[in-house]
Amino acid sequence: MPQYRPNSDVVSTEIDEDESVLLSLETQEYYSLNETGSRIWELLSRGQNTEDIASALTEEWAISEAEALEYVRSFLQELRDEGLVETDGV
């Protein structure tokens, strides 16, 4: 499974405790993240892997580990498709 990390050409800012905005310096595009997306980005920025992020979501919200893992994987793939995160190529 690939290890994801924020792209170094992306800056983020927290709008409030439930929303963040990402800016791709390469494309000059903004991306708005909801509460869940913001939490995933925060944990990813701290170096946490996919499984650890899913585990944290399971503890914080009423969601099963399987659902959380599926959501995190899907979300990170979307971020990768937009060039907002990179992988180690695994």
MOPAC internal coordinates of N, CA, C and O (Angstrom, degrees):
PM7 1SCF
backbone

  N    0.0000 0     0.00 0     0.00 0    0    0    0
  C    1.4545 1     0.00 0     0.00 0    1    0    0
  C    1.5283 1   108.62 1     0.00 0    2    1    0
  O    1.2310 1   120.22 1   -45.77 1    3    2    1
  N    1.3224 1   117.18 1   134.23 1    3    2    1
  C    1.4636 1   119.53 1  -178.59 1    5    3    2
  C    1.5206 1   112.25 1   -67.75 1    6    5    3
  O    1.2310 1   121.36 1   -30.80 1    7    6    5
  N    1.3167 1   115.01 1   149.20 1    7    6    5
  C    1.4597 1   121.41 1   172.49 1    9    7    6
  C    1.5250 1   107.11 1   -97.07 1   10    9    7
  O    1.2310 1   120.84 1   -53.55 1   11   10    9
  N    1.3004 1   116.00 1   126.45 1   11   10    9
  C    1.4582 1   121.34 1  -179.29 1   13   11   10
  C    1.5224 1   110.31 1   -96.74 1   14   13   11
  O    1.2310 1   121.12 1   -28.85 1   15   14   13
  N    1.3310 1   115.46 1   151.15 1   15   14   13
  C    1.4589 1   121.93 1   173.06 1   17   15   14
  C    1.5295 1   107.66 1  -150.70 1   18   17   15
  O    1.2310 1   120.30 1   -29.34 1   19   18   17
  N    1.3326 1   117.04 1   150.66 1   19   18   17
  C    1.4700 1   119.19 1   178.77 1   21   19   18
  C    1.5275 1   110.58 1   -59.63 1   22   21   19
  O    1.2310 1   121.04 1   -39.03 1   23   22   21
  N    1.3126 1   115.62 1   140.97 1   23   22   21
  C    1.4547 1   121.48 1   174.87 1   25   23   22
  C    1.5297 1   107.39 1   -67.53 1   26   25   23
  O    1.2310 1   120.26 1   -42.76 1   27   26   25
  N    1.3278 1   117.11 1   137.24 1   27   26   25
  C    1.4622 1   120.44 1  -177.82 1   29   27   26
  C    1.5310 1   112.26 1   -68.08 1   30   29   27
  O    1.2310 1   119.82 1   165.85 1   31   30   29
  N    1.3342 1   117.95 1   -14.15 1   31   30   29
  C    1.4620 1   122.20 1   177.64 1   33   31   30
  C    1.5253 1   112.48 1   -92.01 1   34   33   31
  O    1.2310 1   120.15 1  -164.44 1   35   34   33
  N    1.3206 1   117.32 1    15.56 1   35   34   33
  C    1.4617 1   121.74 1  -179.67 1   37   35   34
  C    1.5247 1   108.80 1  -119.26 1   38   37   35
  O    1.2310 1   121.19 1   -49.43 1   39   38   37
  N    1.3251 1   115.33 1   130.57 1   39   38   37
  C    1.4580 1   120.66 1   174.56 1   41   39   38
  C    1.5249 1   107.83 1  -113.25 1   42   41   39
  O    1.2310 1   121.31 1   -29.51 1   43   42   41
  N    1.3088 1   115.09 1   150.49 1   43   42   41
  C    1.4662 1   119.23 1  -178.74 1   45   43   42
  C    1.5169 1   109.78 1  -132.23 1   46   45   43
  O    1.2310 1   122.04 1   -26.10 1   47   46   45
  N    1.3156 1   113.70 1   153.90 1   47   46   45
  C    1.4547 1   119.99 1   174.21 1   49   47   46
  C    1.5194 1   107.97 1  -145.05 1   50   49   47
  O    1.2310 1   121.51 1   -34.65 1   51   50   49
  N    1.3195 1   114.71 1   145.35 1   51   50   49
  C    1.4554 1   120.81 1   178.47 1   53   51   50
  C    1.5211 1   107.78 1   -89.37 1   54   53   51
  O    1.2310 1   120.39 1   -55.23 1   55   54   53
  N    1.3349 1   116.86 1   124.77 1   55   54   53
  C    1.4586 1   121.90 1   178.91 1   57   55   54
  C    1.5242 1   109.57 1   -79.06 1   58   57   55
  O    1.2310 1   121.03 1   131.48 1   59   58   57
  N    1.3009 1   115.63 1   -48.52 1   59   58   57
  C    1.4568 1   123.59 1   172.32 1   61   59   58
  C    1.5147 1   105.69 1  -151.46 1   62   61   59
  O    1.2310 1   119.61 1     9.07 1   63   62   61
  N    1.3066 1   118.35 1  -170.93 1   63   62   61
  C    1.4692 1   118.70 1  -175.85 1   65   63   62
  C    1.5196 1   113.41 1   -69.77 1   66   65   63
  O    1.2310 1   119.67 1   169.80 1   67   66   65
  N    1.3239 1   118.23 1   -10.20 1   67   66   65
  C    1.4582 1   120.66 1  -178.08 1   69   67   66
  C    1.5308 1   114.39 1  -113.65 1   70   69   67
  O    1.2310 1   119.44 1   179.19 1   71   70   69
  N    1.3207 1   118.66 1    -0.81 1   71   70   69
  C    1.4583 1   119.36 1  -175.34 1   73   71   70
  C    1.5201 1   110.80 1  -147.91 1   74   73   71
  O    1.2310 1   121.14 1   -36.30 1   75   74   73
  N    1.3235 1   115.43 1   143.70 1   75   74   73
  C    1.4535 1   122.55 1   176.02 1   77   75   74
  C    1.5184 1   108.96 1  -132.33 1   78   77   75
  O    1.2310 1   121.43 1   -18.86 1   79   78   77
  N    1.3180 1   114.87 1   161.14 1   79   78   77
  C    1.4533 1   121.04 1   175.83 1   81   79   78
  C    1.5233 1   107.73 1  -127.06 1   82   81   79
  O    1.2310 1   121.37 1   -44.08 1   83   82   81
  N    1.3211 1   114.99 1   135.92 1   83   82   81
  C    1.4541 1   121.81 1   175.42 1   85   83   82
  C    1.5214 1   107.81 1  -109.72 1   86   85   83
  O    1.2310 1   120.58 1   -36.07 1   87   86   85
  N    1.3200 1   116.49 1   143.93 1   87   86   85
  C    1.4536 1   121.92 1   175.17 1   89   87   86
  C    1.5161 1   108.20 1  -125.75 1   90   89   87
  O    1.2310 1   120.73 1   -57.46 1   91   90   89
  N    1.3166 1   116.22 1   122.54 1   91   90   89
  C    1.4521 1   121.44 1   173.62 1   93   91   90
  C    1.5227 1   107.17 1   -84.99 1   94   93   91
  O    1.2310 1   120.60 1   -65.35 1   95   94   93
  N    1.3224 1   116.46 1   114.65 1   95   94   93
  C    1.4586 1   120.25 1   179.58 1   97   95   94
  C    1.5226 1   111.14 1   -68.33 1   98   97   95
  O    1.2310 1   120.75 1   153.82 1   99   98   97
  N    1.3195 1   116.18 1   -26.18 1   99   98   97
  C    1.4605 1   120.83 1   179.85 1  101   99   98
  C    1.5229 1   111.96 1   -71.44 1  102  101   99
  O    1.2310 1   120.43 1   133.34 1  103  102  101
  N    1.3401 1   116.79 1   -46.66 1  103  102  101
  C    1.4689 1   120.49 1  -175.81 1  105  103  102
  C    1.5247 1   112.91 1   -99.64 1  106  105  103
  O    1.2310 1   120.25 1   168.42 1  107  106  105
  N    1.3347 1   117.14 1   -11.58 1  107  106  105
  C    1.4674 1   123.06 1  -176.74 1  109  107  106
  C    1.5276 1   111.86 1    62.85 1  110  109  107
  O    1.2310 1   120.62 1  -150.72 1  111  110  109
  N    1.3258 1   116.42 1    29.28 1  111  110  109
  C    1.4692 1   121.15 1   178.31 1  113  111  110
  C    1.5196 1   109.72 1  -104.70 1  114  113  111
  O    1.2310 1   121.80 1   -36.33 1  115  114  113
  N    1.3501 1   114.16 1   143.67 1  115  114  113
  C    1.4516 1   122.07 1   176.73 1  117  115  114
  C    1.5256 1   109.49 1  -100.22 1  118  117  115
  O    1.2310 1   121.14 1   -31.44 1  119  118  117
  N    1.3298 1   115.43 1   148.56 1  119  118  117
  C    1.4585 1   121.94 1   177.01 1  121  119  118
  C    1.5186 1   108.03 1  -134.30 1  122  121  119
  O    1.2310 1   120.65 1   -50.04 1  123  122  121
  N    1.3038 1   116.37 1   129.96 1  123  122  121
  C    1.4572 1   122.11 1   179.36 1  125  123  122
  C    1.5248 1   109.17 1   -97.64 1  126  125  123
  O    1.2310 1   120.55 1   -48.20 1  127  126  125
  N    1.3202 1   116.55 1   131.80 1  127  126  125
  C    1.4627 1   121.49 1   178.71 1  129  127  126
  C    1.5188 1   109.71 1  -113.12 1  130  129  127
  O    1.2310 1   120.77 1   -45.54 1  131  130  129
  N    1.3221 1   116.13 1   134.46 1  131  130  129
  C    1.4586 1   120.50 1   175.73 1  133  131  130
  C    1.5304 1   109.42 1   -76.77 1  134  133  131
  O    1.2310 1   120.27 1     7.38 1  135  134  133
  N    1.2999 1   117.10 1  -172.62 1  135  134  133
  C    1.4577 1   122.04 1  -176.02 1  137  135  134
  C    1.5232 1   112.03 1   -57.22 1  138  137  135
  O    1.2310 1   120.19 1   133.37 1  139  138  137
  N    1.3197 1   117.24 1   -46.63 1  139  138  137
  C    1.4664 1   120.64 1  -178.48 1  141  139  138
  C    1.5252 1   110.51 1   -67.56 1  142  141  139
  O    1.2310 1   120.45 1   133.98 1  143  142  141
  N    1.3271 1   116.75 1   -46.02 1  143  142  141
  C    1.4576 1   120.42 1   178.49 1  145  143  142
  C    1.5194 1   111.93 1   -60.74 1  146  145  143
  O    1.2310 1   120.78 1   140.38 1  147  146  145
  N    1.3260 1   116.12 1   -39.62 1  147  146  145
  C    1.4641 1   120.92 1   178.38 1  149  147  146
  C    1.5205 1   111.09 1   -63.22 1  150  149  147
  O    1.2310 1   120.96 1   138.91 1  151  150  149
  N    1.3242 1   115.77 1   -41.09 1  151  150  149
  C    1.4740 1   119.67 1   179.98 1  153  151  150
  C    1.5272 1   110.24 1   -66.62 1  154  153  151
  O    1.2310 1   120.41 1   137.53 1  155  154  153
  N    1.3239 1   116.83 1   -42.47 1  155  154  153
  C    1.4625 1   120.17 1   178.22 1  157  155  154
  C    1.5257 1   109.43 1   -61.31 1  158  157  155
  O    1.2310 1   119.85 1   134.58 1  159  158  157
  N    1.3281 1   117.89 1   -45.42 1  159  158  157
  C    1.4682 1   121.53 1   179.87 1  161  159  158
  C    1.5317 1   110.94 1   -60.98 1  162  161  159
  O    1.2310 1   120.89 1   136.81 1  163  162  161
  N    1.3226 1   115.90 1   -43.19 1  163  162  161
  C    1.4657 1   120.41 1   179.48 1  165  163  162
  C    1.5246 1   110.75 1   -59.33 1  166  165  163
  O    1.2310 1   120.54 1   131.82 1  167  166  165
  N    1.3353 1   116.56 1   -48.18 1  167  166  165
  C    1.4628 1   120.59 1  -179.03 1  169  167  166
  C    1.5266 1   111.44 1   -66.53 1  170  169  167
  O    1.2310 1   120.58 1   140.41 1  171  170  169
  N    1.3177 1   116.50 1   -39.59 1  171  170  169
  C    1.4617 1   121.18 1   177.37 1  173  171  170
  C    1.5260 1   110.18 1   -62.05 1  174  173  171
  O    1.2310 1   120.41 1   138.95 1  175  174  173
  N    1.3126 1   116.81 1   -41.05 1  175  174  173
  C    1.4659 1   121.84 1   179.58 1  177  175  174
  C    1.5207 1   112.03 1   -65.15 1  178  177  175
  O    1.2310 1   120.84 1   156.05 1  179  178  177
  N    1.3162 1   116.00 1   -23.95 1  179  178  177
  C    1.4721 1   121.17 1   177.28 1  181  179  178
  C    1.5273 1   111.73 1   -85.70 1  182  181  179
  O    1.2310 1   120.48 1  -178.18 1  183  182  181
  N    1.3284 1   116.69 1     1.82 1  183  182  181
  C    1.4642 1   120.51 1   177.29 1  185  183  182
  C    1.5096 1   115.31 1    90.03 1  186  185  183
  O    1.2310 1   120.16 1  -169.59 1  187  186  185
  N    1.3297 1   117.31 1    10.41 1  187  186  185
  C    1.4596 1   119.48 1  -179.67 1  189  187  186
  C    1.5218 1   110.71 1   -75.44 1  190  189  187
  O    1.2310 1   121.04 1   -33.22 1  191  190  189
  N    1.3263 1   115.61 1   146.78 1  191  190  189
  C    1.4672 1   119.83 1   178.67 1  193  191  190
  C    1.5292 1   110.89 1   -88.44 1  194  193  191
  O    1.2310 1   121.10 1    -5.67 1  195  194  193
  N    1.3085 1   115.51 1   174.33 1  195  194  193
  C    1.4669 1   122.11 1  -175.30 1  197  195  194
  C    1.5253 1   112.24 1   -54.83 1  198  197  195
  O    1.2310 1   120.54 1   133.57 1  199  198  197
  N    1.3267 1   116.58 1   -46.43 1  199  198  197
  C    1.4666 1   120.42 1  -177.81 1  201  199  198
  C    1.5197 1   111.89 1   -65.30 1  202  201  199
  O    1.2310 1   120.41 1   139.42 1  203  202  201
  N    1.3210 1   116.82 1   -40.58 1  203  202  201
  C    1.4677 1   120.35 1   179.20 1  205  203  202
  C    1.5282 1   111.54 1   -66.42 1  206  205  203
  O    1.2310 1   120.82 1   141.94 1  207  206  205
  N    1.3310 1   116.03 1   -38.06 1  207  206  205
  C    1.4674 1   119.93 1   177.29 1  209  207  206
  C    1.5209 1   110.16 1   -63.96 1  210  209  207
  O    1.2310 1   120.57 1   134.18 1  211  210  209
  N    1.3368 1   116.52 1   -45.82 1  211  210  209
  C    1.4670 1   120.66 1   178.76 1  213  211  210
  C    1.5251 1   111.07 1   -60.78 1  214  213  211
  O    1.2310 1   120.68 1   139.52 1  215  214  213
  N    1.3046 1   116.30 1   -40.48 1  215  214  213
  C    1.4689 1   120.66 1   178.96 1  217  215  214
  C    1.5284 1   110.70 1   -62.86 1  218  217  215
  O    1.2310 1   120.49 1   138.32 1  219  218  217
  N    1.3244 1   116.66 1   -41.68 1  219  218  217
  C    1.4712 1   120.20 1   178.47 1  221  219  218
  C    1.5246 1   110.95 1   -63.52 1  222  221  219
  O    1.2310 1   120.23 1   138.54 1  223  222  221
  N    1.3357 1   117.16 1   -41.46 1  223  222  221
  C    1.4680 1   120.02 1   178.53 1  225  223  222
  C    1.5206 1   110.87 1   -63.53 1  226  225  223
  O    1.2310 1   120.74 1   142.14 1  227  226  225
  N    1.3238 1   116.20 1   -37.86 1  227  226  225
  C    1.4636 1   120.69 1   178.99 1  229  227  226
  C    1.5234 1   110.75 1   -62.32 1  230  229  227
  O    1.2310 1   120.75 1   140.74 1  231  230  229
  N    1.3207 1   116.17 1   -39.26 1  231  230  229
  C    1.4626 1   120.51 1   179.59 1  233  231  230
  C    1.5248 1   111.96 1   -71.79 1  234  233  231
  O    1.2310 1   119.99 1   147.80 1  235  234  233
  N    1.3312 1   117.62 1   -32.20 1  235  234  233
  C    1.4579 1   121.43 1  -173.63 1  237  235  234
  C    1.5243 1   113.83 1   -89.76 1  238  237  235
  O    1.2310 1   120.07 1   151.77 1  239  238  237
  N    1.3231 1   117.48 1   -28.23 1  239  238  237
  C    1.4585 1   121.47 1  -177.53 1  241  239  238
  C    1.5241 1   110.60 1  -130.05 1  242  241  239
  O    1.2310 1   120.62 1   -17.75 1  243  242  241
  N    1.2946 1   116.42 1   162.25 1  243  242  241
  C    1.4677 1   122.08 1  -179.35 1  245  243  242
  C    1.5315 1   109.12 1   -80.74 1  246  245  243
  O    1.2310 1   121.52 1  -100.59 1  247  246  245
  N    1.3282 1   114.69 1    79.41 1  247  246  245
  C    1.4548 1   120.88 1  -179.02 1  249  247  246
  C    1.5241 1   107.52 1  -145.21 1  250  249  247
  O    1.2310 1   121.20 1   -36.26 1  251  250  249
  N    1.3207 1   115.31 1   143.74 1  251  250  249
  C    1.4621 1   118.68 1  -179.90 1  253  251  250
  C    1.5155 1   110.29 1   -74.85 1  254  253  251
  O    1.2310 1   120.92 1   -20.04 1  255  254  253
  N    1.3187 1   115.85 1   159.96 1  255  254  253
  C    1.4704 1   120.91 1   178.59 1  257  255  254
  C    1.5253 1   110.61 1   -59.34 1  258  257  255
  O    1.2310 1   120.06 1   138.46 1  259  258  257
  N    1.3280 1   117.50 1   -41.54 1  259  258  257
  C    1.4727 1   120.89 1  -179.79 1  261  259  258
  C    1.5232 1   111.62 1   -64.51 1  262  261  259
  O    1.2310 1   120.61 1   136.61 1  263  262  261
  N    1.3323 1   116.45 1   -43.39 1  263  262  261
  C    1.4673 1   120.14 1   178.41 1  265  263  262
  C    1.5242 1   110.99 1   -64.60 1  266  265  263
  O    1.2310 1   120.78 1   137.66 1  267  266  265
  N    1.3219 1   116.11 1   -42.34 1  267  266  265
  C    1.4600 1   120.44 1  -179.73 1  269  267  266
  C    1.5240 1   110.63 1   -63.67 1  270  269  267
  O    1.2310 1   120.40 1   136.34 1  271  270  269
  N    1.3192 1   116.83 1   -43.66 1  271  270  269
  C    1.4560 1   120.50 1  -179.28 1  273  271  270
  C    1.5211 1   111.14 1   -64.41 1  274  273  271
  O    1.2310 1   120.33 1   138.05 1  275  274  273
  N    1.3181 1   116.97 1   -41.95 1  275  274  273
  C    1.4624 1   120.83 1   178.09 1  277  275  274
  C    1.5318 1   110.41 1   -62.99 1  278  277  275
  O    1.2310 1   120.36 1   136.33 1  279  278  277
  N    1.3208 1   116.92 1   -43.67 1  279  278  277
  C    1.4565 1   121.22 1  -179.87 1  281  279  278
  C    1.5320 1   111.01 1   -64.10 1  282  281  279
  O    1.2310 1   120.58 1   133.55 1  283  282  281
  N    1.3258 1   116.49 1   -46.45 1  283  282  281
  C    1.4697 1   120.59 1  -178.13 1  285  283  282
  C    1.5270 1   109.93 1   -62.65 1  286  285  283
  O    1.2310 1   120.20 1   134.86 1  287  286  285
  N    1.3139 1   117.23 1   -45.14 1  287  286  285
  C    1.4688 1   120.09 1   179.18 1  289  287  286
  C    1.5229 1   111.28 1   -60.18 1  290  289  287
  O    1.2310 1   120.60 1   135.17 1  291  290  289
  N    1.3232 1   116.45 1   -44.83 1  291  290  289
  C    1.4604 1   121.31 1  -179.80 1  293  291  290
  C    1.5286 1   110.85 1   -63.63 1  294  293  291
  O    1.2310 1   120.71 1   134.87 1  295  294  293
  N    1.3153 1   116.25 1   -45.13 1  295  294  293
  C    1.4655 1   121.16 1  -179.00 1  297  295  294
  C    1.5233 1   110.74 1   -63.48 1  298  297  295
  O    1.2310 1   120.15 1   134.97 1  299  298  297
  N    1.3273 1   117.33 1   -45.03 1  299  298  297
  C    1.4578 1   120.38 1  -179.90 1  301  299  298
  C    1.5254 1   111.47 1   -65.13 1  302  301  299
  O    1.2310 1   120.40 1   145.59 1  303  302  301
  N    1.3192 1   116.84 1   -34.41 1  303  302  301
  C    1.4639 1   119.71 1   176.94 1  305  303  302
  C    1.5300 1   110.02 1   -66.01 1  306  305  303
  O    1.2310 1   120.29 1   139.76 1  307  306  305
  N    1.3297 1   117.04 1   -40.24 1  307  306  305
  C    1.4684 1   120.49 1   176.46 1  309  307  306
  C    1.5260 1   110.57 1   -61.39 1  310  309  307
  O    1.2310 1   120.46 1   136.71 1  311  310  309
  N    1.3300 1   116.72 1   -43.29 1  311  310  309
  C    1.4623 1   120.31 1   178.11 1  313  311  310
  C    1.5261 1   110.63 1   -63.40 1  314  313  311
  O    1.2310 1   120.64 1   141.68 1  315  314  313
  N    1.3163 1   116.37 1   -38.32 1  315  314  313
  C    1.4706 1   120.10 1   178.08 1  317  315  314
  C    1.5302 1   110.34 1   -65.38 1  318  317  315
  O    1.2310 1   120.54 1   136.85 1  319  318  317
  N    1.3225 1   116.57 1   -43.15 1  319  318  317
  C    1.4666 1   120.52 1   179.15 1  321  319  318
  C    1.5302 1   111.35 1   -59.50 1  322  321  319
  O    1.2310 1   120.40 1   148.71 1  323  322  321
  N    1.3302 1   116.84 1   -31.29 1  323  322  321
  C    1.4692 1   121.85 1   179.29 1  325  323  322
  C    1.5368 1   112.22 1   -87.50 1  326  325  323
  O    1.2310 1   120.52 1   176.39 1  327  326  325
  N    1.3343 1   116.62 1    -3.61 1  327  326  325
  C    1.4581 1   120.56 1   179.74 1  329  327  326
  C    1.5146 1   114.37 1    80.30 1  330  329  327
  O    1.2310 1   120.29 1  -163.01 1  331  330  329
  N    1.3295 1   117.05 1    16.99 1  331  330  329
  C    1.4627 1   121.33 1  -177.44 1  333  331  330
  C    1.5153 1   112.98 1   -87.68 1  334  333  331
  O    1.2310 1   120.77 1   157.34 1  335  334  333
  N    1.3199 1   116.14 1   -22.66 1  335  334  333
  C    1.4706 1   120.69 1   175.08 1  337  335  334
  C    1.5231 1   108.67 1  -129.52 1  338  337  335
  O    1.2310 1   121.81 1   -20.27 1  339  338  337
  N    1.3140 1   114.15 1   159.73 1  339  338  337
  C    1.4610 1   122.14 1   177.07 1  341  339  338
  C    1.5144 1   107.75 1  -119.83 1  342  341  339
  O    1.2310 1   121.09 1   -16.87 1  343  342  341
  N    1.3210 1   115.53 1   163.13 1  343  342  341
  C    1.4521 1   120.05 1   175.20 1  345  343  342
  C    1.5187 1   109.19 1  -124.85 1  346  345  343
  O    1.2310 1   121.62 1   -13.80 1  347  346  345
  N    1.3158 1   114.50 1   166.20 1  347  346  345
  C    1.4489 1   119.67 1   177.39 1  349  347  346
  C    1.5205 1   111.41 1   -81.79 1  350  349  347
  O    1.2310 1   120.63 1  -177.85 1  351  350  349
  N    1.3412 1   116.41 1     2.15 1  351  350  349
  C    1.4488 1   120.50 1   176.02 1  353  351  350
  C    1.5060 1   115.77 1    85.58 1  354  353  351
  O    1.2310 1   119.90 1  -175.85 1  355  354  353
  N    1.3176 1   117.80 1     4.15 1  355  354  353
  C    1.4748 1   120.67 1   179.90 1  357  355  354
  C    1.5015 1   110.15 1   -72.40 1  358  357  355
  O    1.2310 1   120.10 1   180.00 1  359  358  357

